[in-house]
């Protein structure tokens, strides 16, 4: 038997968890929610099922980890390090990417059969993104975070979900953000 036994170091555990999330995203985006089984994730990530249950809990926990990766920009929420334009740009760059769109498609396809996963997706994804926008909106802003979020994603996101467009360029993201913020009087 090769390999060490015992608890992994912090860096080994982080690398293992990232590898698991890589597998979860690949399964969701490639084969859909029904392919997301603990047996398959354990086999493809080379991790014991017991470890998966201990770290992620259940399938919802696996999905939560994948969604949180798509919203990595949320680490800046409320820390004052970015302005509304930067926050809006971060959201679009992440959510119009291939992984985020693939996960969104998988959750939509499974929503009727797995409403708890759909709720988890909303809470951890759009719900937290709207909170992120709220932390960057001035109190006197005449737009809600929900409406701003919907406008930012708008047609570019719908076209991505339907497979009618590829990921936008940074310049296209900037143009979308600027147009939406100007429309709501949030950018001059």
NORMOQUI-V662061 format. One record per pair of residues at least 6 apart in sequence whose C-alpha atoms are under 8 Angstrom apart, sorted by the first residue. I is the first residue (numbers start at 1). J is the second residue. Records with the same first field share a line. If there is no record, write none. Layout:
I = J, J
This chain:
16 = 45, 47
19 = 45
20 = 41, 42, 45, 47
21 = 62, 65, 66
22 = 66
23 = 41, 44, 45
24 = 36, 41, 62, 63, 66
25 = 66, 99, 103
27 = 33, 35, 36
28 = 35, 36, 102, 103, 106
29 = 99, 102, 103, 105, 106
30 = 102
32 = 106, 107, 109, 110
33 = 106, 107, 110
36 = 59
37 = 59
38 = 49, 52, 59
39 = 49
41 = 47
42 = 48, 49, 52
56 = 62, 65
60 = 116, 117, 120
63 = 117, 121
64 = 120, 121, 124
67 = 100, 103, 121, 124, 125
68 = 124, 125
70 = 94, 95, 99, 100
71 = 91, 94, 95, 125, 129
73 = 90, 91
74 = 128, 129, 132
76 = 82
77 = 132, 135
78 = 132, 135, 136
80 = 136
82 = 136
83 = 136
84 = 133, 136, 137
85 = 177, 178, 181
87 = 132, 133, 136
88 = 133, 152, 177
89 = 173, 174, 177
91 = 129
92 = 152, 153, 173
93 = 168, 170, 173
94 = 100
95 = 101, 157
96 = 156, 157, 160, 167, 168
97 = 167, 168
98 = 167
101 = 160, 161
102 = 161
104 = 161
105 = 161
107 = 117, 118, 121
108 = 118
110 = 118
111 = 117, 118
129 = 149
130 = 145, 146, 149
131 = 145
133 = 145, 148, 149
134 = 144, 145
137 = 145
141 = 186
142 = 184
143 = 184
148 = 180
151 = 180
152 = 176, 177, 180
156 = 165
159 = 165
160 = 166, 167
178 = 187
181 = 187
182 = 188
